[in-house]
């Protein structure tokens, strides 16, 4: 089910439903572009028209992050669960190993992305990579990188670039990539490679995974999360005020 939240379309799907949509795209060789939306991306899209267009143009717009789950529920939208980008990637890698689909990793540094690919093959026996490419290339090099991905005949493509770089790359080349299932995974290669530790499950479920990340890299992340969360809180206050005015809060 697709809903509208803060002027953005959001697909309310369980993890299993999302995995099924991705696998169907791989099976039929039909493009399915997935974007994982979290609080930060929702906030950025309010002022970044190009990012908003990239999100709206995606085939699957998934809920990533407990903050967004809580915001949707406050807006009266029932969300059964979130489908975090890294969890979805791992589920799909497991399925690729079982069904013979070949993933392509694009992004991060050369050492990180190769370590992530090695860990994926160790974790999911039978997995065969279609290719591995770091994310340090110039705009002039993009067509060559995209053609390399296309030539690999990969079944799925995971792009480990920051927002909005990955959304812009997908928006620009999604048809030229020639890969059935494509999704941005942000810093997931850092986690898969073991370079960055993920928060314990109880922290993830509590909605404070962002705080765990801040504590790991406070100088780089504290202002980003503080400012983003403050804007999101203000937006949610407006949503709640509108619900009270229209009598939709009971």
MDAnalysis code that builds the backbone (N, CA, C; Angstrom):
import MDAnalysis as mda
import numpy as np

u = mda.Universe.empty(750, n_residues=250, atom_resindex=np.repeat(np.arange(250), 3), trajectory=True)
u.add_TopologyAttr("name", ["N", "CA", "C"] * 250)
u.add_TopologyAttr("resid", np.arange(1, 251))
u.add_TopologyAttr("resname", ["UNK", "UNK", "UNK", "UNK", "UNK", "UNK", "UNK", "UNK", "UNK", "UNK", "UNK", "UNK", "UNK", "UNK", "UNK", "UNK", "UNK", "UNK", "UNK", "UNK", "UNK", "UNK", "UNK", "UNK", "UNK", "UNK", "UNK", "UNK", "UNK", "UNK", "UNK", "UNK", "UNK", "UNK", "UNK", "UNK", "UNK", "UNK", "UNK", "UNK", "UNK", "UNK", "UNK", "UNK", "UNK", "UNK", "UNK", "UNK", "UNK", "UNK", "UNK", "UNK", "UNK", "UNK", "UNK", "UNK", "UNK", "UNK", "UNK", "UNK", "UNK", "UNK", "UNK", "UNK", "UNK", "UNK", "UNK", "UNK", "UNK", "UNK", "UNK", "UNK", "UNK", "UNK", "UNK", "UNK", "UNK", "UNK", "UNK", "UNK", "UNK", "UNK", "UNK", "UNK", "UNK", "UNK", "UNK", "UNK", "UNK", "UNK", "UNK", "UNK", "UNK", "UNK", "UNK", "UNK", "UNK", "UNK", "UNK", "UNK", "UNK", "UNK", "UNK", "UNK", "UNK", "UNK", "UNK", "UNK", "UNK", "UNK", "UNK", "UNK", "UNK", "UNK", "UNK", "UNK", "UNK", "UNK", "UNK", "UNK", "UNK", "UNK", "UNK", "UNK", "UNK", "UNK", "UNK", "UNK", "UNK", "UNK", "UNK", "UNK", "UNK", "UNK", "UNK", "UNK", "UNK", "UNK", "UNK", "UNK", "UNK", "UNK", "UNK", "UNK", "UNK", "UNK", "UNK", "UNK", "UNK", "UNK", "UNK", "UNK", "UNK", "UNK", "UNK", "UNK", "UNK", "UNK", "UNK", "UNK", "UNK", "UNK", "UNK", "UNK", "UNK", "UNK", "UNK", "UNK", "UNK", "UNK", "UNK", "UNK", "UNK", "UNK", "UNK", "UNK", "UNK", "UNK", "UNK", "UNK", "UNK", "UNK", "UNK", "UNK", "UNK", "UNK", "UNK", "UNK", "UNK", "UNK", "UNK", "UNK", "UNK", "UNK", "UNK", "UNK", "UNK", "UNK", "UNK", "UNK", "UNK", "UNK", "UNK", "UNK", "UNK", "UNK", "UNK", "UNK", "UNK", "UNK", "UNK", "UNK", "UNK", "UNK", "UNK", "UNK", "UNK", "UNK", "UNK", "UNK", "UNK", "UNK", "UNK", "UNK", "UNK", "UNK", "UNK", "UNK", "UNK", "UNK", "UNK", "UNK", "UNK", "UNK", "UNK", "UNK", "UNK", "UNK", "UNK", "UNK", "UNK", "UNK", "UNK", "UNK", "UNK", "UNK", "UNK", "UNK", "UNK", "UNK"])
u.atoms.positions = np.array([
    [0.848, -1.196, 0.000],
    [0.000, 0.000, 0.000],
    [0.884, 1.246, 0.000],
    [0.571, 2.166, -0.875],
    [1.321, 3.423, -0.952],
    [0.516, 4.543, -0.290],
    [1.192, 5.299, 0.584],
    [0.552, 6.415, 1.279],
    [1.358, 7.683, 1.016],
    [0.782, 8.814, 1.409],
    [1.473, 10.093, 1.298],
    [1.804, 10.588, 2.699],
    [3.063, 10.970, 2.900],
    [3.509, 11.450, 4.203],
    [4.458, 12.612, 3.985],
    [4.091, 13.794, 4.496],
    [4.878, 15.009, 4.311],
    [5.194, 15.225, 2.828],
    [4.171, 15.017, 2.006],
    [4.253, 15.228, 0.556],
    [5.188, 14.252, -0.144],
    [5.483, 13.130, 0.492],
    [6.299, 12.089, -0.134],
    [5.504, 10.783, -0.174],
    [5.596, 10.032, -1.271],
    [4.956, 8.710, -1.302],
    [5.790, 7.719, -0.498],
    [5.131, 6.873, 0.270],
    [5.800, 5.847, 1.061],
    [5.048, 4.531, 0.859],
    [5.786, 3.444, 0.610],
    [5.172, 2.130, 0.473],
    [5.178, 1.422, 1.826],
    [4.002, 1.071, 2.300],
    [3.874, 0.382, 3.580],
    [3.890, -1.120, 3.299],
    [5.085, -1.693, 3.413],
    [5.285, -3.114, 3.123],
    [6.072, -3.768, 4.252],
    [5.820, -5.042, 4.483],
    [6.639, -5.792, 5.427],
    [7.973, -6.130, 4.759],
    [8.907, -6.612, 5.540],
    [10.183, -7.034, 4.976],
    [9.968, -8.157, 3.962],
    [9.131, -9.145, 4.307],
    [8.888, -10.262, 3.393],
    [8.286, -9.781, 2.074],
    [7.357, -8.845, 2.148],
    [6.741, -8.318, 0.923],
    [7.767, -7.580, 0.074],
    [8.662, -6.841, 0.714],
    [9.708, -6.112, -0.016],
    [10.668, -7.083, -0.692],
    [11.073, -8.116, 0.035],
    [11.956, -9.133, -0.537],
    [11.295, -9.801, -1.740],
    [10.014, -10.120, -1.610],
    [9.291, -10.763, -2.717],
    [9.256, -9.874, -3.953],
    [9.040, -8.574, -3.761],
    [9.016, -7.651, -4.902],
    [10.380, -7.599, -5.579],
    [11.439, -7.587, -4.778],
    [12.787, -7.552, -5.331],
    [13.098, -8.829, -6.104],
    [12.760, -9.978, -5.541],
    [13.039, -11.256, -6.192],
    [12.231, -11.416, -7.471],
    [11.008, -10.908, -7.481],
    [10.200, -10.975, -8.694],
    [10.842, -10.154, -9.808],
    [11.405, -8.995, -9.447],
    [12.114, -8.198, -10.439],
    [13.311, -8.943, -11.008],
    [14.074, -9.605, -10.146],
    [15.228, -10.379, -10.619],
    [14.788, -11.538, -11.502],
    [13.719, -12.226, -11.082],
    [13.251, -13.387, -11.842],
    [12.795, -12.992, -13.244],
    [12.048, -11.891, -13.332],
    [11.484, -11.470, -14.618],
    [12.386, -10.518, -15.383],
    [13.537, -10.153, -14.761],
    [14.457, -9.158, -15.354],
    [13.721, -7.851, -15.630],
    [12.849, -7.464, -14.691],
    [12.111, -6.209, -14.776],
    [12.657, -5.261, -13.718],
    [12.947, -4.028, -14.092],
    [13.583, -3.110, -13.160],
    [12.700, -2.775, -11.969],
    [13.281, -2.904, -10.788],
    [12.661, -2.470, -9.543],
    [13.700, -1.627, -8.818],
    [13.461, -0.334, -8.764],
    [14.384, 0.569, -8.067],
    [13.847, 0.849, -6.672],
    [14.647, 0.520, -5.677],
    [14.245, 0.688, -4.282],
    [14.991, 1.854, -3.651],
    [14.288, 2.634, -2.856],
    [14.931, 3.678, -2.065],
    [14.456, 3.528, -0.626],
    [15.399, 3.505, 0.304],
    [15.074, 3.419, 1.726],
    [14.991, 4.838, 2.278],
    [13.847, 5.182, 2.839],
    [13.609, 6.543, 3.327],
    [13.645, 6.554, 4.851],
    [14.434, 7.465, 5.394],
    [14.501, 7.648, 6.843],
    [14.209, 9.108, 7.185],
    [14.326, 9.446, 8.463],
    [14.028, 10.813, 8.898],
    [14.883, 11.835, 8.158],
    [16.183, 11.568, 8.063],
    [17.087, 12.523, 7.415],
    [16.694, 12.767, 5.962],
    [16.329, 11.701, 5.265],
    [15.983, 11.841, 3.849],
    [14.657, 12.591, 3.681],
    [13.705, 12.332, 4.574],
    [12.434, 13.053, 4.520],
    [12.666, 14.544, 4.718],
    [13.513, 14.887, 5.689],
    [13.797, 16.298, 5.970],
    [14.504, 16.947, 4.784],
    [15.513, 16.289, 4.229],
    [16.247, 16.854, 3.095],
    [15.345, 17.053, 1.890],
    [14.420, 16.129, 1.699],
    [13.538, 16.204, 0.530],
    [12.577, 17.381, 0.604],
    [12.367, 17.945, 1.789],
    [11.478, 19.101, 1.919],
    [12.046, 20.331, 1.218],
    [13.380, 20.409, 1.143],
    [14.011, 21.591, 0.539],
    [14.828, 21.261, -0.709],
    [15.059, 19.985, -0.965],
    [15.868, 19.558, -2.106],
    [14.936, 18.942, -3.148],
    [14.537, 19.752, -4.126],
    [13.565, 19.308, -5.126],
    [14.093, 18.138, -5.957],
    [15.396, 18.137, -6.218],
    [15.972, 17.064, -7.033],
    [15.958, 15.735, -6.277],
    [16.276, 15.788, -4.977],
    [16.218, 14.573, -4.171],
    [14.784, 14.065, -4.092],
    [13.849, 14.981, -3.896],
    [12.439, 14.579, -3.840],
    [12.022, 13.894, -5.137],
    [12.454, 14.439, -6.258],
    [12.116, 13.844, -7.554],
    [12.718, 12.450, -7.686],
    [13.943, 12.275, -7.176],
    [14.594, 10.965, -7.234],
    [13.837, 9.939, -6.398],
    [13.339, 10.371, -5.238],
    [12.573, 9.473, -4.371],
    [11.253, 9.103, -5.033],
    [10.528, 10.119, -5.494],
    [9.225, 9.900, -6.113],
    [9.337, 8.995, -7.342],
    [10.457, 9.076, -8.057],
    [10.645, 8.284, -9.267],
    [11.035, 6.837, -9.020],
    [11.207, 6.450, -7.754],
    [11.587, 5.073, -7.437],
    [10.364, 4.155, -7.478],
    [10.610, 2.869, -7.713],
    [9.526, 1.895, -7.804],
    [9.074, 1.418, -6.431],
    [10.013, 1.332, -5.485],
    [9.709, 0.939, -4.115],
    [10.300, 1.976, -3.169],
    [9.483, 2.524, -2.292],
    [9.941, 3.545, -1.348],
    [9.718, 2.988, 0.049],
    [10.783, 2.422, 0.622],
    [10.657, 1.688, 1.865],
    [10.905, 2.518, 3.106],
    [10.364, 2.056, 4.226],
    [10.518, 2.726, 5.524],
    [11.781, 2.207, 6.203],
    [12.757, 3.084, 6.372],
    [14.030, 2.718, 6.993],
    [14.243, 3.611, 8.220],
    [14.192, 3.031, 9.405],
    [14.423, 3.827, 10.613],
    [13.191, 3.909, 11.485],
    [13.385, 3.685, 12.789],
    [12.257, 3.724, 13.719],
    [11.692, 5.131, 13.871],
    [12.521, 6.148, 13.654],
    [12.012, 7.512, 13.733],
    [10.910, 7.748, 12.722],
    [11.095, 7.233, 11.513],
    [10.074, 7.389, 10.478],
    [8.852, 6.532, 10.788],
    [9.081, 5.336, 11.317],
    [7.955, 4.481, 11.725],
    [7.088, 5.208, 12.745],
    [7.716, 5.807, 13.751],
    [6.971, 6.526, 14.785],
    [6.246, 7.739, 14.206],
    [6.916, 8.448, 13.286],
    [6.289, 9.601, 12.660],
    [5.055, 9.213, 11.861],
    [5.143, 8.117, 11.117],
    [4.003, 7.639, 10.337],
    [2.849, 7.237, 11.259],
    [3.183, 6.570, 12.347],
    [2.132, 6.155, 13.283],
    [1.477, 7.363, 13.935],
    [2.271, 8.402, 14.221],
    [1.707, 9.634, 14.783],
    [0.760, 10.298, 13.789],
    [1.030, 10.087, 12.505],
    [0.178, 10.665, 11.464],
    [-1.037, 9.802, 11.168],
    [-1.190, 8.713, 11.932],
    [-2.353, 7.850, 11.753],
    [-2.178, 6.781, 10.703],
    [-0.934, 6.527, 10.296],
    [-0.656, 5.518, 9.267],
    [-0.082, 4.278, 9.936],
    [-0.748, 3.158, 9.803],
    [-0.300, 1.920, 10.433],
    [0.904, 1.348, 9.686],
    [1.974, 1.137, 10.409],
    [3.195, 0.568, 9.828],
    [3.512, -0.718, 10.580],
    [3.421, -1.873, 9.911],
    [3.653, -3.138, 10.601],
    [5.088, -3.316, 11.072],
    [6.035, -2.847, 10.297],
    [7.447, -2.956, 10.643],
    [8.256, -2.106, 9.669],
    [9.515, -1.873, 10.013],
    [10.387, -1.175, 9.084],
    [11.192, -2.217, 8.306],
    [11.668, -1.821, 7.143],
    [12.538, -2.683, 6.338],
    [13.848, -1.927, 6.159],
    [14.679, -1.952, 7.203],
    [15.946, -1.216, 7.179],
    [16.791, -1.657, 5.988],
    [17.459, -0.686, 5.366],
    [18.228, -0.967, 4.162],
    [19.249, -2.081, 4.337],
    [19.992, -2.059, 5.444],
    [21.020, -3.074, 5.643],
    [20.405, -4.453, 5.866],
    [19.254, -4.507, 6.552],
    [18.584, -5.792, 6.761],
    [18.038, -6.334, 5.442],
    [17.488, -5.445, 4.631],
    [16.986, -5.861, 3.324],
    [18.130, -6.366, 2.452],
    [19.251, -5.666, 2.462],
    [20.409, -6.108, 1.682],
    [20.850, -7.504, 2.109],
    [20.932, -7.736, 3.409],
    [21.368, -9.044, 3.888],
    [20.370, -10.146, 3.531],
    [19.084, -9.848, 3.634],
    [18.074, -10.837, 3.246],
    [18.204, -11.188, 1.767],
    [18.454, -10.165, 0.947],
    [18.560, -10.407, -0.487],
    [19.855, -11.140, -0.843],
    [20.933, -10.854, -0.141],
    [22.173, -11.592, -0.376],
    [21.985, -13.069, -0.040],
    [21.262, -13.337, 1.025],
    [20.958, -14.720, 1.391],
    [20.160, -15.410, 0.292],
    [19.168, -14.690, -0.250],
    [18.354, -15.248, -1.329],
    [19.151, -15.416, -2.618],
    [20.057, -14.493, -2.872],
    [20.910, -14.609, -4.060],
    [21.748, -15.885, -3.987],
    [22.301, -16.155, -2.812],
    [23.098, -17.370, -2.633],
    [22.254, -18.618, -2.853],
    [21.008, -18.579, -2.389],
    [20.130, -19.746, -2.496],
    [19.596, -19.951, -3.907],
    [19.371, -18.858, -4.636],
    [18.709, -18.951, -5.935],
    [19.654, -18.729, -7.120],
    [20.915, -18.439, -6.852],
    [21.875, -18.278, -7.935],
    [21.891, -16.899, -8.572],
    [21.322, -15.892, -7.906],
    [21.387, -14.528, -8.425],
    [22.729, -13.901, -8.033],
    [23.210, -13.002, -8.886],
    [24.540, -12.432, -8.699],
    [24.465, -10.934, -8.397],
    [24.929, -10.512, -7.208],
    [24.894, -9.093, -6.845],
    [26.157, -8.349, -7.270],
    [26.007, -7.039, -7.385],
    [27.134, -6.156, -7.693],
    [27.208, -5.123, -6.572],
    [28.404, -4.936, -6.009],
    [28.621, -3.921, -4.976],
    [29.319, -2.716, -5.590],
    [28.731, -1.534, -5.394],
    [29.304, -0.298, -5.911],
    [29.294, 0.754, -4.811],
    [30.493, 1.237, -4.433],
    [30.539, 2.289, -3.420],
    [31.597, 2.054, -2.375],
    [31.742, 3.007, -1.453],
    [32.725, 2.975, -0.360],
    [34.146, 3.010, -0.927],
    [35.126, 2.818, -0.062],
    [36.517, 2.769, -0.524],
    [36.795, 1.394, -1.113],
    [37.887, 1.293, -1.830],
    [38.217, 0.028, -2.471],
    [38.389, -1.087, -1.437],
    [39.087, -0.785, -0.339],
    [39.332, -1.821, 0.664],
    [38.033, -2.226, 1.358],
    [37.172, -1.255, 1.672],
    [35.922, -1.555, 2.375],
    [34.982, -2.374, 1.504],
    [34.799, -1.983, 0.248],
    [33.833, -2.685, -0.594],
    [34.300, -4.108, -0.897],
    [35.607, -4.311, -1.028],
    [36.110, -5.671, -1.261],
    [35.982, -6.520, 0.008],
    [36.219, -5.916, 1.160],
    [36.042, -6.656, 2.407],
    [34.572, -7.004, 2.621],
    [33.688, -6.096, 2.231],
    [32.251, -6.360, 2.350],
    [31.850, -7.520, 1.441],
    [32.380, -7.544, 0.222],
    [32.071, -8.633, -0.709],
    [32.601, -9.969, -0.190],
    [33.796, -9.948, 0.371],
    [34.380, -11.170, 0.935],
    [33.557, -11.681, 2.108],
    [33.103, -10.758, 2.963],
    [32.295, -11.152, 4.109],
    [30.946, -11.700, 3.660],
    [30.351, -11.091, 2.624],
    [29.077, -11.578, 2.103],
    [29.216, -13.007, 1.589],
    [30.301, -13.290, 0.885],
    [30.519, -14.643, 0.352],
    [30.797, -15.641, 1.480],
    [31.459, -15.177, 2.538],
    [31.712, -16.057, 3.686],
    [30.416, -16.343, 4.441],
    [29.605, -15.297, 4.595],
    [28.381, -15.420, 5.381],
    [27.312, -16.214, 4.646],
    [27.292, -16.108, 3.311],
    [26.260, -16.772, 2.513],
    [26.926, -17.699, 1.503],
    [27.257, -18.917, 1.914],
    [27.958, -19.873, 1.029],
    [27.211, -20.086, -0.284],
    [27.950, -20.085, -1.367],
    [27.358, -20.245, -2.687],
    [27.127, -18.928, -3.406],
    [27.268, -17.816, -2.687],
    [27.070, -16.502, -3.303],
    [28.195, -16.209, -4.294],
    [27.817, -15.770, -5.473],
    [28.780, -15.399, -6.509],
    [28.571, -13.931, -6.853],
    [29.615, -13.128, -6.691],
    [29.516, -11.702, -6.985],
    [29.612, -11.454, -8.492],
    [28.769, -10.527, -8.981],
    [28.863, -10.126, -10.386],
    [29.977, -9.116, -10.584],
    [30.299, -8.369, -9.511],
    [31.361, -7.380, -9.612],
    [31.445, -6.530, -8.364],
    [32.576, -5.848, -8.218],
    [32.834, -4.973, -7.081],
    [33.537, -3.724, -7.598],
    [33.072, -2.550, -7.177],
    [33.641, -1.289, -7.639],
    [33.544, -0.262, -6.526],
    [34.658, 0.416, -6.218],
    [34.605, 1.455, -5.191],
    [33.820, 2.666, -5.685],
    [33.504, 3.569, -4.765],
    [32.675, 4.723, -5.104],
    [33.444, 5.996, -5.389],
    [34.758, 5.880, -5.567],
    [35.582, 7.069, -5.787],
    [35.871, 7.238, -7.278],
    [34.893, 7.827, -7.961],
    [35.052, 8.102, -9.381],
    [34.453, 9.469, -9.670],
    [34.938, 10.091, -10.717],
    [34.503, 11.438, -11.082],
    [33.228, 11.386, -11.920],
    [32.521, 12.504, -12.024],
    [31.340, 12.522, -12.888],
    [31.658, 12.116, -14.322],
    [32.861, 12.453, -14.775],
    [33.259, 12.087, -16.135],
    [33.433, 10.575, -16.289],
    [33.737, 9.909, -15.183],
    [33.941, 8.456, -15.224],
    [32.650, 7.662, -15.057],
    [31.576, 8.326, -14.694],
    [30.319, 7.625, -14.426],
    [29.854, 6.734, -15.572],
    [29.809, 7.230, -16.819],
    [29.330, 6.359, -17.906],
    [30.134, 5.069, -18.029],
    [31.436, 5.144, -17.834],
    [32.284, 3.950, -17.936],
    [31.958, 2.969, -16.812],
    [31.755, 3.493, -15.589],
    [31.412, 2.637, -14.458],
    [30.050, 1.986, -14.682],
    [29.090, 2.763, -15.153],
    [27.747, 2.242, -15.404],
    [27.787, 1.149, -16.468],
    [28.555, 1.356, -17.527],
    [28.660, 0.347, -18.582],
    [29.337, -0.924, -18.069],
    [30.268, -0.774, -17.135],
    [30.918, -1.940, -16.542],
    [29.906, -2.758, -15.748],
    [29.030, -2.068, -15.011],
    [27.988, -2.765, -14.256],
    [27.046, -3.480, -15.219],
    [26.652, -2.795, -16.273],
    [25.732, -3.382, -17.256],
    [26.328, -4.634, -17.891],
    [27.615, -4.571, -18.212],
    [28.280, -5.700, -18.871],
    [28.397, -6.916, -17.952],
    [28.308, -6.685, -16.645],
    [28.428, -7.798, -15.695],
    [27.193, -8.699, -15.690],
    [26.078, -8.184, -16.231],
    [24.801, -8.908, -16.239],
    [24.355, -9.272, -14.813],
    [24.593, -8.360, -13.883],
    [24.216, -8.580, -12.487],
    [22.694, -8.646, -12.348],
    [22.247, -9.350, -11.309],
    [20.820, -9.451, -11.021],
    [20.360, -8.380, -10.038],
    [21.274, -7.889, -9.221],
    [20.934, -6.820, -8.283],
    [22.164, -5.954, -8.049],
    [21.916, -4.694, -7.778],
    [22.989, -3.718, -7.594],
    [22.768, -2.976, -6.290],
    [23.784, -3.003, -5.424],
    [23.734, -2.287, -4.152],
    [24.739, -1.140, -4.213],
    [24.244, 0.088, -4.018],
    [25.084, 1.276, -4.163],
    [25.342, 1.891, -2.791],
    [26.594, 1.832, -2.360],
    [26.981, 2.354, -1.057],
    [27.570, 3.744, -1.135],
    [26.735, 4.692, -1.520],
    [27.132, 6.094, -1.588],
    [26.229, 6.901, -0.651],
    [26.661, 8.075, -0.197],
    [25.816, 8.887, 0.685],
    [24.661, 9.529, -0.068],
    [23.664, 9.994, 0.700],
    [22.564, 10.777, 0.132],
    [23.038, 12.207, -0.072],
    [22.774, 12.863, -1.198],
    [21.902, 12.406, -2.276],
    [22.653, 11.791, -3.462],
    [23.956, 11.501, -3.289],
    [24.756, 11.001, -4.415],
    [24.183, 9.720, -5.016],
    [23.777, 8.772, -4.138],
    [23.275, 7.502, -4.675],
    [21.937, 7.688, -5.382],
    [21.073, 8.556, -4.827],
    [19.789, 8.806, -5.479],
    [19.980, 9.487, -6.836],
    [20.946, 10.394, -6.907],
    [21.188, 11.088, -8.181],
    [21.743, 10.123, -9.218],
    [22.647, 9.232, -8.780],
    [23.229, 8.257, -9.705],
    [22.161, 7.319, -10.240],
    [21.281, 6.844, -9.353],
    [20.207, 5.960, -9.782],
    [19.212, 6.694, -10.677],
    [18.882, 7.913, -10.305],
    [17.946, 8.680, -11.114],
    [18.455, 8.940, -12.516],
    [19.762, 9.100, -12.636],
    [20.370, 9.429, -13.922],
    [20.596, 8.204, -14.804],
    [20.944, 7.068, -14.161],
    [21.381, 5.909, -14.944],
    [20.570, 4.636, -14.708],
    [19.426, 4.718, -14.030],
    [18.737, 3.491, -13.649],
    [18.398, 2.589, -14.838],
    [18.062, 3.172, -15.984],
    [17.765, 2.354, -17.159],
    [19.040, 1.870, -17.838],
    [20.083, 2.670, -17.796],
    [21.339, 2.297, -18.449],
    [22.073, 1.199, -17.680],
    [21.891, 1.127, -16.360],
    [22.536, 0.077, -15.578],
    [22.149, -1.308, -16.092],
    [20.893, -1.460, -16.489],
    [20.442, -2.746, -16.995],
    [20.363, -3.833, -15.942],
    [20.212, -3.446, -14.665],
    [20.137, -4.398, -13.556],
    [18.698, -4.432, -13.045],
    [18.101, -5.613, -12.880],
    [16.697, -5.685, -12.467],
    [16.389, -5.000, -11.141],
    [17.146, -5.339, -10.096],
    [16.876, -4.729, -8.791],
    [18.048, -3.855, -8.386],
    [17.747, -2.586, -8.076],
    [18.803, -1.656, -7.666],
    [18.354, -0.935, -6.401],
    [19.300, -0.715, -5.489],
    [18.965, 0.027, -4.273],
    [20.209, 0.685, -3.701],
    [20.012, 1.817, -3.053],
    [21.092, 2.470, -2.340],
    [21.173, 1.906, -0.933],
    [22.397, 1.677, -0.452],
    [22.560, 1.085, 0.884],
    [23.405, 1.952, 1.806],
    [23.690, 3.192, 1.403],
    [24.396, 4.121, 2.279],
    [25.693, 3.556, 2.816],
    [25.813, 3.512, 4.149],
    [27.028, 3.013, 4.782],
    [26.988, 1.534, 5.126],
    [26.117, 0.763, 4.495],
    [25.977, -0.650, 4.841],
    [27.233, -1.465, 4.554],
    [28.017, -1.058, 3.557],
    [29.262, -1.796, 3.278],
    [30.238, -1.653, 4.448],
    [30.222, -0.488, 5.100],
    [31.082, -0.290, 6.271],
    [30.716, -1.272, 7.376],
    [29.407, -1.496, 7.555],
    [28.941, -2.423, 8.593],
    [29.231, -3.865, 8.198],
    [28.901, -4.228, 6.954],
    [29.110, -5.596, 6.484],
    [30.587, -5.977, 6.514],
    [31.454, -5.021, 6.227],
    [32.897, -5.284, 6.215],
    [33.482, -5.377, 7.610],
    [32.716, -4.924, 8.623],
    [33.213, -4.929, 9.991],
    [33.923, -3.653, 10.387],
    [33.946, -2.653, 9.508],
    [34.616, -1.390, 9.822],
    [33.817, -0.550, 10.815],
    [32.495, -0.701, 10.796],
    [31.616, 0.036, 11.699],
    [30.695, -0.971, 12.384],
    [30.544, -0.838, 13.690],
    [29.666, -1.737, 14.440],
    [28.232, -1.229, 14.400],
    [27.293, -2.140, 14.202],
    [25.886, -1.757, 14.231],
    [25.364, -1.824, 15.655],
    [24.373, -1.022, 15.932],
    [23.780, -0.991, 17.271],
    [23.163, -2.340, 17.614],
    [23.147, -2.709, 18.914],
    [22.459, -3.938, 19.337],
    [20.989, -3.892, 18.917],
    [20.382, -5.062, 18.800],
    [19.002, -5.153, 18.325],
    [18.048, -4.348, 19.209],
    [18.252, -4.375, 20.537],
    [17.336, -3.647, 21.416],
    [17.424, -2.139, 21.192],
    [18.620, -1.649, 20.806],
    [18.777, -0.225, 20.495],
    [18.074, 0.094, 19.179],
    [18.200, -0.798, 18.187],
    [17.519, -0.605, 16.909],
    [16.009, -0.491, 17.112],
    [15.454, -1.393, 17.931],
    [14.003, -1.419, 18.131],
    [13.513, -0.238, 18.959],
    [14.389, 0.321, 19.786],
    [13.986, 1.438, 20.635],
    [13.891, 2.757, 19.876],
    [14.472, 2.784, 18.672],
    [14.451, 4.009, 17.884],
    [15.655, 4.901, 18.091],
    [16.671, 4.397, 18.818],
    [17.840, 5.216, 19.120],
    [19.110, 4.720, 18.425],
    [18.931, 4.050, 17.286],
    [20.102, 3.602, 16.531],
    [20.923, 4.804, 16.071],
    [20.244, 5.915, 15.793],
    [20.946, 7.133, 15.367],
    [21.884, 7.637, 16.472],
    [21.437, 7.517, 17.730],
    [22.263, 7.965, 18.849],
    [23.497, 7.078, 19.001],
    [23.326, 5.791, 18.770],
    [24.454, 4.857, 18.811],
    [25.502, 5.248, 17.777],
    [25.028, 5.645, 16.583],
    [25.948, 6.074, 15.519],
    [26.664, 7.363, 15.913],
    [25.930, 8.286, 16.546],
    [26.537, 9.547, 16.976],
    [27.639, 9.286, 17.993],
    [27.400, 8.379, 18.920],
    [28.392, 8.072, 19.950],
    [29.655, 7.448, 19.343],
    [29.504, 6.801, 18.191],
    [30.666, 6.225, 17.510],
    [31.490, 7.296, 16.804],
    [30.808, 8.271, 16.200],
    [31.500, 9.336, 15.468],
    [30.897, 10.692, 15.848],
    [31.066, 11.135, 17.088],
    [30.390, 12.357, 17.561],
    [30.770, 13.617, 16.801],
    [32.034, 13.795, 16.484],
    [32.459, 15.039, 15.824],
    [31.857, 15.169, 14.435],
    [31.673, 14.061, 13.755],
    [31.153, 14.103, 12.381],
    [29.632, 14.094, 12.330],
    [28.984, 13.435, 13.292],
    [27.562, 13.159, 13.146],
    [26.624, 13.917, 14.083],
    [27.131, 14.468, 15.194],
    [26.191, 14.988, 16.181],
    [25.331, 16.121, 15.650],
    [25.938, 17.074, 14.911],
    [25.148, 18.200, 14.416],
    [24.187, 17.766, 13.313],
    [24.619, 16.822, 12.486],
    [23.753, 16.339, 11.408],
    [22.467, 15.747, 11.988],
    [22.603, 14.893, 12.974],
    [21.420, 14.254, 13.556],
    [20.604, 15.228, 14.398],
    [21.280, 16.088, 15.158],
    [20.567, 17.036, 16.007],
    [19.708, 17.978, 15.174],
    [20.280, 18.527, 14.113],
    [19.540, 19.470, 13.276],
    [18.410, 18.785, 12.515],
    [18.693, 17.594, 11.993],
    [17.679, 16.857, 11.240],
    [16.503, 16.458, 12.130],
    [16.812, 15.928, 13.310],
    [15.743, 15.502, 14.220],
    [14.901, 16.689, 14.692],
    [15.541, 17.844, 14.868],
    [14.802, 19.034, 15.286],
    [13.803, 19.466, 14.214],
    [14.241, 19.445, 12.958],
    [13.341, 19.807, 11.852],
    [12.201, 18.802, 11.746],
    [12.524, 17.506, 11.885],
    [11.487, 16.469, 11.785],
    [10.455, 16.632, 12.897],
    [10.909, 16.956, 14.098],
    [9.988, 17.170, 15.218],
    [9.042, 18.328, 14.916],
    [9.586, 19.395, 14.333],
    [8.745, 20.546, 13.981],
    [7.707, 20.140, 12.926],
    [8.137, 19.352, 11.935],
    [7.210, 18.896, 10.901],
    [6.099, 18.033, 11.496],
    [6.477, 17.162, 12.448],
    [5.481, 16.295, 13.066],
    [4.500, 17.085, 13.921],
    [4.956, 18.159, 14.550],
    [4.048, 19.020, 15.306],
    [2.998, 19.617, 14.391],
    [3.411, 19.975, 13.174],
    [2.472, 20.520, 12.196],
    [1.466, 19.462, 11.764],
    [1.952, 18.227, 11.577],
    [1.068, 17.130, 11.179],
    [0.039, 16.866, 12.265],
    [0.481, 16.816, 13.515],
    [-0.433, 16.559, 14.625],
    [-1.448, 17.690, 14.790],
    [-0.988, 18.928, 14.622],
    [-1.891, 20.072, 14.720],
    [-2.970, 19.994, 13.646],
    [-2.584, 19.569, 12.449],
    [-3.545, 19.439, 11.358],
    [-4.550, 18.329, 11.646],
    [-4.078, 17.238, 12.242],
    [-4.980, 16.135, 12.586],
    [-5.990, 16.570, 13.651],
    [-5.524, 17.356, 14.620],
    [-6.432, 17.853, 15.661],
    [-7.479, 18.776, 15.035],
    [-7.045, 19.633, 14.126],
    [-7.955, 20.582, 13.479],
    [-9.024, 19.877, 12.662],
    [-8.627, 18.805, 11.984],
    [-9.568, 18.074, 11.133],
    [-10.341, 16.992, 11.895],
    [-10.016, 16.850, 13.195],
    [-10.733, 15.884, 14.018],
    [-10.334, 14.450, 13.786],
    [-9.106, 14.222, 13.285],
    [-8.660, 12.857, 13.003],
    [-7.868, 12.239, 14.146],
    [-7.714, 12.982, 15.241],
    [-7.040, 12.442, 16.411],
    [-8.091, 12.029, 17.433],
    [-8.029, 10.790, 17.877],
    [-9.024, 10.299, 18.817],
    [-8.349, 9.870, 20.117],
])
